[in-house]
Amino acid sequence: MTNFCCSPFWYPFARLTYGAYLSHSIFMLFKGYNTEKGIWASETEAFLFFFAYVTFSFAFSFVMTLLIEIPCRRMYTEFVVKSRGSLQDRVSASFRSLKSSDSKLSIGSGDD
């Protein structure tokens, strides 16, 4: 069961779920405020509206992922992550600067 749940098959759905969560209430409110008369409880209508909201939410999430999320992630990777360098390079550079500042302190203390 763990292998099934950890399968890479679920990754795209997991990425779209948050966008669908954020947008489904918009579709529900839009429908609720744009009706001229109240909707009485009907099992068939509730069933069909549920699937319509889920479908619209995931379709909207997919479009927003393609138009906004993926380009923003690529720009972040290109301009922020790559400009910083790898973690190993940054750690070794910080150790080099720490070592050079220690040697400057020891040289500076001998001049006094």
Order of alpha helices (4+ residues) and beta strands (2+ residues): alpha-alpha-alpha-alpha-alpha
